[in-house]
Amino acid sequence: MDDLAPLSEPAAELLARWGIPAGAAVATTERGTNNRTLQVTAGDRRWFLRISQNLTSDQAQAEHRLLARLARAGLPFAVPVHQPA
């Protein structure tokens, strides 16, 4: 993982829409084959931002519906939550 660095102003404004505080830092994670993943850190809190690189809008929306259904299923583990941009 790359060292944490301050976010650019546009990125910070986008993250603020999700309630992530000003001053958050971002680090790229090991790149997968389908997505780009960033670790966002502010104080002792962490978030992971996944940027889909090969899904159509319809495919991404289908994935979001599936994740929402899994989250309601009472599974014994956390399910990622889609946050609209």
KOLTORDO-552558 format. One record per atom (N, C-alpha, C): residue in three letters; atom name; x, y, z. Coordinates in nm, 4 decimals, m for minus. Layout:
REM residues N
<r><residu>ala</residu><atome>CA</atome><px>X</px><py>Y</py><pz>Z</pz></r>
...
This chain:
REM residues 85
<r><residu>met</residu><atome>N</atome><px>0.0850</px><py>m0.1172</py><pz>0.0000</pz></r>
<r><residu>met</residu><atome>CA</atome><px>0.0000</px><py>0.0000</py><pz>0.0000</pz></r>
<r><residu>met</residu><atome>C</atome><px>0.0894</px><py>0.1232</py><pz>0.0000</pz></r>
<r><residu>asp</residu><atome>N</atome><px>0.0525</px><py>0.2212</py><pz>m0.0808</pz></r>
<r><residu>asp</residu><atome>CA</atome><px>0.1281</px><py>0.3459</py><pz>m0.0849</pz></r>
<r><residu>asp</residu><atome>C</atome><px>0.1106</px><py>0.4222</py><pz>0.0451</pz></r>
<r><residu>asp</residu><atome>N</atome><px>0.2048</px><py>0.5144</py><pz>0.0722</pz></r>
<r><residu>asp</residu><atome>CA</atome><px>0.1931</px><py>0.5993</py><pz>0.1906</pz></r>
<r><residu>asp</residu><atome>C</atome><px>0.0675</px><py>0.6839</py><pz>0.1817</pz></r>
<r><residu>leu</residu><atome>N</atome><px>0.0116</px><py>0.7166</py><pz>0.2973</pz></r>
<r><residu>leu</residu><atome>CA</atome><px>m0.1052</px><py>0.8031</py><pz>0.3007</pz></r>
<r><residu>leu</residu><atome>C</atome><px>m0.0659</px><py>0.9439</py><pz>0.2604</pz></r>
<r><residu>ala</residu><atome>N</atome><px>m0.1530</px><py>1.0101</py><pz>0.1875</pz></r>
<r><residu>ala</residu><atome>CA</atome><px>m0.1281</px><py>1.1462</py><pz>0.1414</pz></r>
<r><residu>ala</residu><atome>C</atome><px>m0.2571</px><py>1.2254</py><pz>0.1519</pz></r>
<r><residu>pro</residu><atome>N</atome><px>m0.2493</px><py>1.3572</py><pz>0.1665</pz></r>
<r><residu>pro</residu><atome>CA</atome><px>m0.3722</px><py>1.4383</py><pz>0.1714</pz></r>
<r><residu>pro</residu><atome>C</atome><px>m0.4503</px><py>1.4261</py><pz>0.0413</pz></r>
<r><residu>leu</residu><atome>N</atome><px>m0.5812</px><py>1.4366</py><pz>0.0509</pz></r>
<r><residu>leu</residu><atome>CA</atome><px>m0.6670</px><py>1.4301</py><pz>m0.0668</pz></r>
<r><residu>leu</residu><atome>C</atome><px>m0.6661</px><py>1.5609</py><pz>m0.1423</pz></r>
<r><residu>ser</residu><atome>N</atome><px>m0.6895</px><py>1.5527</py><pz>m0.2726</pz></r>
<r><residu>ser</residu><atome>CA</atome><px>m0.7091</px><py>1.6735</py><pz>m0.3521</pz></r>
<r><residu>ser</residu><atome>C</atome><px>m0.8415</px><py>1.7365</py><pz>m0.3114</pz></r>
<r><residu>glu</residu><atome>N</atome><px>m0.8585</px><py>1.8640</py><pz>m0.3432</pz></r>
<r><residu>glu</residu><atome>CA</atome><px>m0.9817</px><py>1.9340</py><pz>m0.3055</pz></r>
<r><residu>glu</residu><atome>C</atome><px>m1.1067</px><py>1.8683</py><pz>m0.3649</pz></r>
<r><residu>pro</residu><atome>N</atome><px>m1.1093</px><py>1.8333</py><pz>m0.4958</pz></r>
<r><residu>pro</residu><atome>CA</atome><px>m1.2304</px><py>1.7675</py><pz>m0.5491</pz></r>
<r><residu>pro</residu><atome>C</atome><px>m1.2591</px><py>1.6338</py><pz>m0.4802</pz></r>
<r><residu>ala</residu><atome>N</atome><px>m1.1563</px><py>1.5552</py><pz>m0.4526</pz></r>
<r><residu>ala</residu><atome>CA</atome><px>m1.1767</px><py>1.4264</py><pz>m0.3850</pz></r>
<r><residu>ala</residu><atome>C</atome><px>m1.2276</px><py>1.4482</py><pz>m0.2437</pz></r>
<r><residu>ala</residu><atome>N</atome><px>m1.1738</px><py>1.5461</py><pz>m0.1734</pz></r>
<r><residu>ala</residu><atome>CA</atome><px>m1.2188</px><py>1.5756</py><pz>m0.0374</pz></r>
<r><residu>ala</residu><atome>C</atome><px>m1.3647</px><py>1.6192</py><pz>m0.0373</pz></r>
<r><residu>glu</residu><atome>N</atome><px>m1.4058</px><py>1.6969</py><pz>m0.1377</pz></r>
<r><residu>glu</residu><atome>CA</atome><px>m1.5457</px><py>1.7405</py><pz>m0.1474</pz></r>
<r><residu>glu</residu><atome>C</atome><px>m1.6380</px><py>1.6212</py><pz>m0.1718</pz></r>
<r><residu>leu</residu><atome>N</atome><px>m1.5946</px><py>1.5284</py><pz>m0.2549</pz></r>
<r><residu>leu</residu><atome>CA</atome><px>m1.6731</px><py>1.4083</py><pz>m0.2814</pz></r>
<r><residu>leu</residu><atome>C</atome><px>m1.6876</px><py>1.3256</py><pz>m0.1538</pz></r>
<r><residu>leu</residu><atome>N</atome><px>m1.5781</px><py>1.3031</py><pz>m0.0824</pz></r>
<r><residu>leu</residu><atome>CA</atome><px>m1.5829</px><py>1.2240</py><pz>0.0402</pz></r>
<r><residu>leu</residu><atome>C</atome><px>m1.6665</px><py>1.2929</py><pz>0.1476</pz></r>
<r><residu>ala</residu><atome>N</atome><px>m1.6670</px><py>1.4263</py><pz>0.1487</pz></r>
<r><residu>ala</residu><atome>CA</atome><px>m1.7476</px><py>1.5000</py><pz>0.2465</pz></r>
<r><residu>ala</residu><atome>C</atome><px>m1.8968</px><py>1.4693</py><pz>0.2274</pz></r>
<r><residu>arg</residu><atome>N</atome><px>m1.9384</px><py>1.4419</py><pz>0.1037</pz></r>
<r><residu>arg</residu><atome>CA</atome><px>m2.0781</px><py>1.4045</py><pz>0.0790</pz></r>
<r><residu>arg</residu><atome>C</atome><px>m2.1157</px><py>1.2770</py><pz>0.1532</pz></r>
<r><residu>trp</residu><atome>N</atome><px>m2.0168</px><py>1.1924</py><pz>0.1794</pz></r>
<r><residu>trp</residu><atome>CA</atome><px>m2.0392</px><py>1.0662</py><pz>0.2513</pz></r>
<r><residu>trp</residu><atome>C</atome><px>m2.0105</px><py>1.0804</py><pz>0.4006</pz></r>
<r><residu>gly</residu><atome>N</atome><px>m1.9851</px><py>1.2034</py><pz>0.4464</pz></r>
<r><residu>gly</residu><atome>CA</atome><px>m1.9611</px><py>1.2244</py><pz>0.5882</pz></r>
<r><residu>gly</residu><atome>C</atome><px>m1.8185</px><py>1.1966</py><pz>0.6322</pz></r>
<r><residu>ile</residu><atome>N</atome><px>m1.7276</px><py>1.1838</py><pz>0.5383</pz></r>
<r><residu>ile</residu><atome>CA</atome><px>m1.5862</px><py>1.1625</py><pz>0.5724</pz></r>
<r><residu>ile</residu><atome>C</atome><px>m1.5243</px><py>1.2988</py><pz>0.5976</pz></r>
<r><residu>pro</residu><atome>N</atome><px>m1.4608</px><py>1.3170</py><pz>0.7135</pz></r>
<r><residu>pro</residu><atome>CA</atome><px>m1.4151</px><py>1.4504</py><pz>0.7527</pz></r>
<r><residu>pro</residu><atome>C</atome><px>m1.3026</px><py>1.5056</py><pz>0.6662</pz></r>
<r><residu>ala</residu><atome>N</atome><px>m1.2947</px><py>1.6396</py><pz>0.6667</pz></r>
<r><residu>ala</residu><atome>CA</atome><px>m1.1833</px><py>1.7082</py><pz>0.5995</pz></r>
<r><residu>ala</residu><atome>C</atome><px>m1.0538</px><py>1.6613</py><pz>0.6635</pz></r>
<r><residu>gly</residu><atome>N</atome><px>m0.9491</px><py>1.6589</py><pz>0.5880</pz></r>
<r><residu>gly</residu><atome>CA</atome><px>m0.8200</px><py>1.6154</py><pz>0.6392</pz></r>
<r><residu>gly</residu><atome>C</atome><px>m0.7963</px><py>1.4662</py><pz>0.6241</pz></r>
<r><residu>ala</residu><atome>N</atome><px>m0.8925</px><py>1.3950</py><pz>0.5638</pz></r>
<r><residu>ala</residu><atome>CA</atome><px>m0.8735</px><py>1.2516</py><pz>0.5412</pz></r>
<r><residu>ala</residu><atome>C</atome><px>m0.7569</px><py>1.2304</py><pz>0.4456</pz></r>
<r><residu>ala</residu><atome>N</atome><px>m0.6921</px><py>1.1167</py><pz>0.4596</pz></r>
<r><residu>ala</residu><atome>CA</atome><px>m0.5794</px><py>1.0813</py><pz>0.3728</pz></r>
<r><residu>ala</residu><atome>C</atome><px>m0.6179</px><py>0.9580</py><pz>0.2931</pz></r>
<r><residu>val</residu><atome>N</atome><px>m0.5530</px><py>0.9399</py><pz>0.1795</pz></r>
<r><residu>val</residu><atome>CA</atome><px>m0.5853</px><py>0.8271</py><pz>0.0925</pz></r>
<r><residu>val</residu><atome>C</atome><px>m0.4576</px><py>0.7520</py><pz>0.0563</pz></r>
<r><residu>ala</residu><atome>N</atome><px>m0.4703</px><py>0.6202</py><pz>0.0463</pz></r>
<r><residu>ala</residu><atome>CA</atome><px>m0.3592</px><py>0.5365</py><pz>0.0012</pz></r>
<r><residu>ala</residu><atome>C</atome><px>m0.4146</px><py>0.4360</py><pz>m0.0978</pz></r>
<r><residu>thr</residu><atome>N</atome><px>m0.3411</px><py>0.4115</py><pz>m0.2035</pz></r>
<r><residu>thr</residu><atome>CA</atome><px>m0.3834</px><py>0.3075</py><pz>m0.2973</pz></r>
<r><residu>thr</residu><atome>C</atome><px>m0.3479</px><py>0.1719</py><pz>m0.2365</pz></r>
<r><residu>thr</residu><atome>N</atome><px>m0.4332</px><py>0.0744</py><pz>m0.2617</pz></r>
<r><residu>thr</residu><atome>CA</atome><px>m0.4064</px><py>m0.0613</py><pz>m0.2156</pz></r>
<r><residu>thr</residu><atome>C</atome><px>m0.3527</px><py>m0.1413</py><pz>m0.3335</pz></r>
<r><residu>glu</residu><atome>N</atome><px>m0.3166</px><py>m0.2648</py><pz>m0.3064</pz></r>
<r><residu>glu</residu><atome>CA</atome><px>m0.2712</px><py>m0.3499</py><pz>m0.4167</pz></r>
<r><residu>glu</residu><atome>C</atome><px>m0.3821</px><py>m0.3565</py><pz>m0.5200</pz></r>
<r><residu>arg</residu><atome>N</atome><px>m0.3488</px><py>m0.3322</py><pz>m0.6405</pz></r>
<r><residu>arg</residu><atome>CA</atome><px>m0.4497</px><py>m0.3267</py><pz>m0.7463</pz></r>
<r><residu>arg</residu><atome>C</atome><px>m0.4924</px><py>m0.4669</py><pz>m0.7865</pz></r>
<r><residu>gly</residu><atome>N</atome><px>m0.6240</px><py>m0.4846</py><pz>m0.7946</pz></r>
<r><residu>gly</residu><atome>CA</atome><px>m0.6794</px><py>m0.6105</py><pz>m0.8422</pz></r>
<r><residu>gly</residu><atome>C</atome><px>m0.6919</px><py>m0.6085</py><pz>m0.9927</pz></r>
<r><residu>thr</residu><atome>N</atome><px>m0.7601</px><py>m0.7068</py><pz>m1.0455</pz></r>
<r><residu>thr</residu><atome>CA</atome><px>m0.7744</px><py>m0.7135</py><pz>m1.1904</pz></r>
<r><residu>thr</residu><atome>C</atome><px>m0.8998</px><py>m0.6422</py><pz>m1.2401</pz></r>
<r><residu>asn</residu><atome>N</atome><px>m0.9969</px><py>m0.6183</py><pz>m1.1519</pz></r>
<r><residu>asn</residu><atome>CA</atome><px>m1.1230</px><py>m0.5592</py><pz>m1.1956</pz></r>
<r><residu>asn</residu><atome>C</atome><px>m1.1503</px><py>m0.4204</py><pz>m1.1404</pz></r>
<r><residu>asn</residu><atome>N</atome><px>m1.0900</px><py>m0.3842</py><pz>m1.0293</pz></r>
<r><residu>asn</residu><atome>CA</atome><px>m1.1243</px><py>m0.2598</py><pz>m0.9613</pz></r>
<r><residu>asn</residu><atome>C</atome><px>m0.9986</px><py>m0.1899</py><pz>m0.9101</pz></r>
<r><residu>arg</residu><atome>N</atome><px>m1.0156</px><py>m0.0638</py><pz>m0.8806</pz></r>
<r><residu>arg</residu><atome>CA</atome><px>m0.9118</px><py>0.0127</py><pz>m0.8109</pz></r>
<r><residu>arg</residu><atome>C</atome><px>m0.9656</px><py>0.0368</py><pz>m0.6702</pz></r>
<r><residu>thr</residu><atome>N</atome><px>m0.8843</px><py>0.0099</py><pz>m0.5690</pz></r>
<r><residu>thr</residu><atome>CA</atome><px>m0.9285</px><py>0.0241</py><pz>m0.4309</pz></r>
<r><residu>thr</residu><atome>C</atome><px>m0.8386</px><py>0.1228</py><pz>m0.3578</pz></r>
<r><residu>leu</residu><atome>N</atome><px>m0.9018</px><py>0.2158</py><pz>m0.2862</pz></r>
<r><residu>leu</residu><atome>CA</atome><px>m0.8300</px><py>0.3155</py><pz>m0.2080</pz></r>
<r><residu>leu</residu><atome>C</atome><px>m0.8681</px><py>0.3011</py><pz>m0.0613</pz></r>
<r><residu>gln</residu><atome>N</atome><px>m0.7705</px><py>0.3168</py><pz>0.0272</pz></r>
<r><residu>gln</residu><atome>CA</atome><px>m0.7980</px><py>0.3214</py><pz>0.1699</pz></r>
<r><residu>gln</residu><atome>C</atome><px>m0.8018</px><py>0.4677</py><pz>0.2107</pz></r>
<r><residu>val</residu><atome>N</atome><px>m0.9111</px><py>0.5095</py><pz>0.2717</pz></r>
<r><residu>val</residu><atome>CA</atome><px>m0.9283</px><py>0.6468</py><pz>0.3179</pz></r>
<r><residu>val</residu><atome>C</atome><px>m0.9222</px><py>0.6427</py><pz>0.4702</pz></r>
<r><residu>thr</residu><atome>N</atome><px>m0.8377</px><py>0.7275</py><pz>0.5300</pz></r>
<r><residu>thr</residu><atome>CA</atome><px>m0.8173</px><py>0.7270</py><pz>0.6744</pz></r>
<r><residu>thr</residu><atome>C</atome><px>m0.8338</px><py>0.8676</py><pz>0.7298</pz></r>
<r><residu>ala</residu><atome>N</atome><px>m0.9077</px><py>0.8756</py><pz>0.8407</pz></r>
<r><residu>ala</residu><atome>CA</atome><px>m0.9229</px><py>1.0019</py><pz>0.9143</pz></r>
<r><residu>ala</residu><atome>C</atome><px>m0.9222</px><py>0.9659</py><pz>1.0626</pz></r>
<r><residu>gly</residu><atome>N</atome><px>m0.8179</px><py>1.0071</py><pz>1.1325</pz></r>
<r><residu>gly</residu><atome>CA</atome><px>m0.8055</px><py>0.9705</py><pz>1.2732</pz></r>
<r><residu>gly</residu><atome>C</atome><px>m0.7967</px><py>0.8200</py><pz>1.2862</pz></r>
<r><residu>asp</residu><atome>N</atome><px>m0.8821</px><py>0.7626</py><pz>1.3715</pz></r>
<r><residu>asp</residu><atome>CA</atome><px>m0.8801</px><py>0.6174</py><pz>1.3906</pz></r>
<r><residu>asp</residu><atome>C</atome><px>m0.9855</px><py>0.5458</py><pz>1.3069</pz></r>
<r><residu>arg</residu><atome>N</atome><px>m1.0447</px><py>0.6153</py><pz>1.2106</pz></r>
<r><residu>arg</residu><atome>CA</atome><px>m1.1469</px><py>0.5555</py><pz>1.1240</pz></r>
<r><residu>arg</residu><atome>C</atome><px>m1.0898</px><py>0.5279</py><pz>0.9861</pz></r>
<r><residu>arg</residu><atome>N</atome><px>m1.1385</px><py>0.4184</py><pz>0.9238</pz></r>
<r><residu>arg</residu><atome>CA</atome><px>m1.0948</px><py>0.3803</py><pz>0.7894</pz></r>
<r><residu>arg</residu><atome>C</atome><px>m1.2151</px><py>0.3439</py><pz>0.7039</pz></r>
<r><residu>trp</residu><atome>N</atome><px>m1.2045</px><py>0.3776</py><pz>0.5770</pz></r>
<r><residu>trp</residu><atome>CA</atome><px>m1.3024</px><py>0.3393</py><pz>0.4765</pz></r>
<r><residu>trp</residu><atome>C</atome><px>m1.2258</px><py>0.2879</py><pz>0.3567</pz></r>
<r><residu>phe</residu><atome>N</atome><px>m1.2929</px><py>0.2072</py><pz>0.2771</pz></r>
<r><residu>phe</residu><atome>CA</atome><px>m1.2328</px><py>0.1600</py><pz>0.1527</pz></r>
<r><residu>phe</residu><atome>C</atome><px>m1.3231</px><py>0.2018</py><pz>0.0383</pz></r>
<r><residu>leu</residu><atome>N</atome><px>m1.2637</px><py>0.2647</py><pz>m0.0593</pz></r>
<r><residu>leu</residu><atome>CA</atome><px>m1.3348</px><py>0.3147</py><pz>m0.1766</pz></r>
<r><residu>leu</residu><atome>C</atome><px>m1.2970</px><py>0.2258</py><pz>m0.2942</pz></r>
<r><residu>arg</residu><atome>N</atome><px>m1.3963</px><py>0.1606</py><pz>m0.3508</pz></r>
<r><residu>arg</residu><atome>CA</atome><px>m1.3720</px><py>0.0745</py><pz>m0.4662</pz></r>
<r><residu>arg</residu><atome>C</atome><px>m1.4232</px><py>0.1438</py><pz>m0.5910</pz></r>
<r><residu>ile</residu><atome>N</atome><px>m1.3383</px><py>0.1543</py><pz>m0.6889</pz></r>
<r><residu>ile</residu><atome>CA</atome><px>m1.3741</px><py>0.2161</py><pz>m0.8161</pz></r>
<r><residu>ile</residu><atome>C</atome><px>m1.3823</px><py>0.1050</py><pz>m0.9198</pz></r>
<r><residu>ser</residu><atome>N</atome><px>m1.5033</px><py>0.0751</py><pz>m0.9641</pz></r>
<r><residu>ser</residu><atome>CA</atome><px>m1.5222</px><py>m0.0292</py><pz>m1.0652</pz></r>
<r><residu>ser</residu><atome>C</atome><px>m1.4666</px><py>0.0205</py><pz>m1.1970</pz></r>
<r><residu>gln</residu><atome>N</atome><px>m1.3905</px><py>m0.0646</py><pz>m1.2623</pz></r>
<r><residu>gln</residu><atome>CA</atome><px>m1.3263</px><py>m0.0226</py><pz>m1.3859</pz></r>
<r><residu>gln</residu><atome>C</atome><px>m1.3799</px><py>m0.0930</py><pz>m1.5093</pz></r>
<r><residu>asn</residu><atome>N</atome><px>m1.4597</px><py>m0.1989</py><pz>m1.4898</pz></r>
<r><residu>asn</residu><atome>CA</atome><px>m1.5043</px><py>m0.2705</py><pz>m1.6096</pz></r>
<r><residu>asn</residu><atome>C</atome><px>m1.6518</px><py>m0.3076</py><pz>m1.6066</pz></r>
<r><residu>leu</residu><atome>N</atome><px>m1.7296</px><py>m0.2464</py><pz>m1.5163</pz></r>
<r><residu>leu</residu><atome>CA</atome><px>m1.8731</px><py>m0.2739</py><pz>m1.5117</pz></r>
<r><residu>leu</residu><atome>C</atome><px>m1.9496</px><py>m0.1639</py><pz>m1.5839</pz></r>
<r><residu>thr</residu><atome>N</atome><px>m2.0545</px><py>m0.2044</py><pz>m1.6521</pz></r>
<r><residu>thr</residu><atome>CA</atome><px>m2.1458</px><py>m0.1050</py><pz>m1.7076</pz></r>
<r><residu>thr</residu><atome>C</atome><px>m2.2276</px><py>m0.0491</py><pz>m1.5916</pz></r>
<r><residu>ser</residu><atome>N</atome><px>m2.2981</px><py>0.0588</py><pz>m1.6160</pz></r>
<r><residu>ser</residu><atome>CA</atome><px>m2.3848</px><py>0.1163</py><pz>m1.5135</pz></r>
<r><residu>ser</residu><atome>C</atome><px>m2.4893</px><py>0.0149</py><pz>m1.4681</pz></r>
<r><residu>asp</residu><atome>N</atome><px>m2.5484</px><py>m0.0592</py><pz>m1.5624</pz></r>
<r><residu>asp</residu><atome>CA</atome><px>m2.6486</px><py>m0.1600</py><pz>m1.5281</pz></r>
<r><residu>asp</residu><atome>C</atome><px>m2.5882</px><py>m0.2708</py><pz>m1.4415</pz></r>
<r><residu>gln</residu><atome>N</atome><px>m2.4676</px><py>m0.3141</py><pz>m1.4744</pz></r>
<r><residu>gln</residu><atome>CA</atome><px>m2.4015</px><py>m0.4183</py><pz>m1.3954</pz></r>
<r><residu>gln</residu><atome>C</atome><px>m2.3707</px><py>m0.3690</py><pz>m1.2541</pz></r>
<r><residu>ala</residu><atome>N</atome><px>m2.3241</px><py>m0.2458</py><pz>m1.2424</pz></r>
<r><residu>ala</residu><atome>CA</atome><px>m2.2936</px><py>m0.1896</py><pz>m1.1106</pz></r>
<r><residu>ala</residu><atome>C</atome><px>m2.4211</px><py>m0.1782</py><pz>m1.0274</pz></r>
<r><residu>gln</residu><atome>N</atome><px>m2.5304</px><py>m0.1348</py><pz>m1.0885</pz></r>
<r><residu>gln</residu><atome>CA</atome><px>m2.6571</px><py>m0.1233</py><pz>m1.0162</pz></r>
<r><residu>gln</residu><atome>C</atome><px>m2.7071</px><py>m0.2609</py><pz>m0.9720</pz></r>
<r><residu>ala</residu><atome>N</atome><px>m2.6886</px><py>m0.3626</py><pz>m1.0554</pz></r>
<r><residu>ala</residu><atome>CA</atome><px>m2.7278</px><py>m0.4987</py><pz>m1.0176</pz></r>
<r><residu>ala</residu><atome>C</atome><px>m2.6447</px><py>m0.5468</py><pz>m0.8985</pz></r>
<r><residu>glu</residu><atome>N</atome><px>m2.5170</px><py>m0.5157</py><pz>m0.8994</pz></r>
<r><residu>glu</residu><atome>CA</atome><px>m2.4316</px><py>m0.5519</py><pz>m0.7867</pz></r>
<r><residu>glu</residu><atome>C</atome><px>m2.4780</px><py>m0.4816</py><pz>m0.6590</pz></r>
<r><residu>his</residu><atome>N</atome><px>m2.5152</px><py>m0.3552</py><pz>m0.6690</pz></r>
<r><residu>his</residu><atome>CA</atome><px>m2.5625</px><py>m0.2806</py><pz>m0.5521</pz></r>
<r><residu>his</residu><atome>C</atome><px>m2.6915</px><py>m0.3420</py><pz>m0.4968</pz></r>
<r><residu>arg</residu><atome>N</atome><px>m2.7818</px><py>m0.3835</py><pz>m0.5858</pz></r>
<r><residu>arg</residu><atome>CA</atome><px>m2.9056</px><py>m0.4481</py><pz>m0.5403</pz></r>
<r><residu>arg</residu><atome>C</atome><px>m2.8749</px><py>m0.5803</py><pz>m0.4696</pz></r>
<r><residu>leu</residu><atome>N</atome><px>m2.7806</px><py>m0.6569</py><pz>m0.5245</pz></r>
<r><residu>leu</residu><atome>CA</atome><px>m2.7417</px><py>m0.7835</py><pz>m0.4623</pz></r>
<r><residu>leu</residu><atome>C</atome><px>m2.6818</px><py>m0.7599</py><pz>m0.3238</pz></r>
<r><residu>leu</residu><atome>N</atome><px>m2.5931</px><py>m0.6627</py><pz>m0.3118</pz></r>
<r><residu>leu</residu><atome>CA</atome><px>m2.5322</px><py>m0.6319</py><pz>m0.1813</pz></r>
<r><residu>leu</residu><atome>C</atome><px>m2.6374</px><py>m0.5877</py><pz>m0.0801</pz></r>
<r><residu>ala</residu><atome>N</atome><px>m2.7344</px><py>m0.5081</py><pz>m0.1232</pz></r>
<r><residu>ala</residu><atome>CA</atome><px>m2.8413</px><py>m0.4648</py><pz>m0.0331</pz></r>
<r><residu>ala</residu><atome>C</atome><px>m2.9236</px><py>m0.5847</py><pz>0.0137</pz></r>
<r><residu>arg</residu><atome>N</atome><px>m2.9502</px><py>m0.6766</py><pz>m0.0761</pz></r>
<r><residu>arg</residu><atome>CA</atome><px>m3.0261</px><py>m0.7971</py><pz>m0.0387</pz></r>
<r><residu>arg</residu><atome>C</atome><px>m2.9465</px><py>m0.8822</py><pz>0.0599</pz></r>
<r><residu>leu</residu><atome>N</atome><px>m2.8177</px><py>m0.8976</py><pz>0.0360</pz></r>
<r><residu>leu</residu><atome>CA</atome><px>m2.7332</px><py>m0.9737</py><pz>0.1288</pz></r>
<r><residu>leu</residu><atome>C</atome><px>m2.7286</px><py>m0.9070</py><pz>0.2660</pz></r>
<r><residu>ala</residu><atome>N</atome><px>m2.7239</px><py>m0.7735</py><pz>0.2681</pz></r>
<r><residu>ala</residu><atome>CA</atome><px>m2.7180</px><py>m0.7006</py><pz>0.3955</pz></r>
<r><residu>ala</residu><atome>C</atome><px>m2.8446</px><py>m0.7247</py><pz>0.4786</pz></r>
<r><residu>arg</residu><atome>N</atome><px>m2.9570</px><py>m0.7438</py><pz>0.4125</pz></r>
<r><residu>arg</residu><atome>CA</atome><px>m3.0839</px><py>m0.7682</py><pz>0.4831</pz></r>
<r><residu>arg</residu><atome>C</atome><px>m3.1015</px><py>m0.9145</py><pz>0.5240</pz></r>
<r><residu>ala</residu><atome>N</atome><px>m3.0120</px><py>m1.0027</py><pz>0.4798</pz></r>
<r><residu>ala</residu><atome>CA</atome><px>m3.0287</px><py>m1.1469</py><pz>0.5005</pz></r>
<r><residu>ala</residu><atome>C</atome><px>m2.9856</px><py>m1.1950</py><pz>0.6389</pz></r>
<r><residu>gly</residu><atome>N</atome><px>m2.9295</px><py>m1.1068</py><pz>0.7215</pz></r>
<r><residu>gly</residu><atome>CA</atome><px>m2.8892</px><py>m1.1487</py><pz>0.8554</pz></r>
<r><residu>gly</residu><atome>C</atome><px>m2.7672</px><py>m1.2390</py><pz>0.8564</pz></r>
<r><residu>leu</residu><atome>N</atome><px>m2.6785</px><py>m1.2196</py><pz>0.7634</pz></r>
<r><residu>leu</residu><atome>CA</atome><px>m2.5573</px><py>m1.3012</py><pz>0.7560</pz></r>
<r><residu>leu</residu><atome>C</atome><px>m2.4636</px><py>m1.2690</py><pz>0.8727</pz></r>
<r><residu>pro</residu><atome>N</atome><px>m2.3773</px><py>m1.3625</py><pz>0.9109</pz></r>
<r><residu>pro</residu><atome>CA</atome><px>m2.2891</px><py>m1.3398</py><pz>1.0263</pz></r>
<r><residu>pro</residu><atome>C</atome><px>m2.1631</px><py>m1.2584</py><pz>0.9934</pz></r>
<r><residu>phe</residu><atome>N</atome><px>m2.1663</px><py>m1.1822</py><pz>0.8878</pz></r>
<r><residu>phe</residu><atome>CA</atome><px>m2.0538</px><py>m1.0977</py><pz>0.8505</pz></r>
<r><residu>phe</residu><atome>C</atome><px>m2.1058</px><py>m0.9699</py><pz>0.7856</pz></r>
<r><residu>ala</residu><atome>N</atome><px>m2.0222</px><py>m0.8675</py><pz>0.7855</pz></r>
<r><residu>ala</residu><atome>CA</atome><px>m2.0607</px><py>m0.7397</py><pz>0.7268</pz></r>
<r><residu>ala</residu><atome>C</atome><px>m2.0571</px><py>m0.7465</py><pz>0.5753</pz></r>
<r><residu>val</residu><atome>N</atome><px>m2.1502</px><py>m0.6788</py><pz>0.5134</pz></r>
<r><residu>val</residu><atome>CA</atome><px>m2.1590</px><py>m0.6715</py><pz>0.3683</pz></r>
<r><residu>val</residu><atome>C</atome><px>m2.1258</px><py>m0.5283</py><pz>0.3281</pz></r>
<r><residu>pro</residu><atome>N</atome><px>m2.0426</px><py>m0.5093</py><pz>0.2245</pz></r>
<r><residu>pro</residu><atome>CA</atome><px>m2.0135</px><py>m0.3714</py><pz>0.1808</pz></r>
<r><residu>pro</residu><atome>C</atome><px>m2.1414</px><py>m0.2954</py><pz>0.1476</pz></r>
<r><residu>val</residu><atome>N</atome><px>m2.1414</px><py>m0.1677</py><pz>0.1795</pz></r>
<r><residu>val</residu><atome>CA</atome><px>m2.2592</px><py>m0.0839</py><pz>0.1563</pz></r>
<r><residu>val</residu><atome>C</atome><px>m2.2279</px><py>0.0147</py><pz>0.0444</pz></r>
<r><residu>his</residu><atome>N</atome><px>m2.3128</px><py>0.0163</py><pz>m0.0553</pz></r>
<r><residu>his</residu><atome>CA</atome><px>m2.2992</px><py>0.1102</py><pz>m0.1672</pz></r>
<r><residu>his</residu><atome>C</atome><px>m2.3359</px><py>0.2494</py><pz>m0.1211</pz></r>
<r><residu>gln</residu><atome>N</atome><px>m2.2519</px><py>0.3458</py><pz>m0.1525</pz></r>
<r><residu>gln</residu><atome>CA</atome><px>m2.2784</px><py>0.4857</py><pz>m0.1229</pz></r>
<r><residu>gln</residu><atome>C</atome><px>m2.2799</px><py>0.5610</py><pz>m0.2543</pz></r>
<r><residu>pro</residu><atome>N</atome><px>m2.3954</px><py>0.6135</py><pz>m0.2968</pz></r>
<r><residu>pro</residu><atome>CA</atome><px>m2.4011</px><py>0.6846</py><pz>m0.4252</pz></r>
<r><residu>pro</residu><atome>C</atome><px>m2.3037</px><py>0.8029</py><pz>m0.4285</pz></r>
<r><residu>ala</residu><atome>N</atome><px>m2.2467</px><py>0.8272</py><pz>m0.5443</pz></r>
<r><residu>ala</residu><atome>CA</atome><px>m2.1500</px><py>0.9359</py><pz>m0.5590</pz></r>
<r><residu>ala</residu><atome>C</atome><px>m2.2171</px><py>1.0669</py><pz>m0.5749</pz></r>
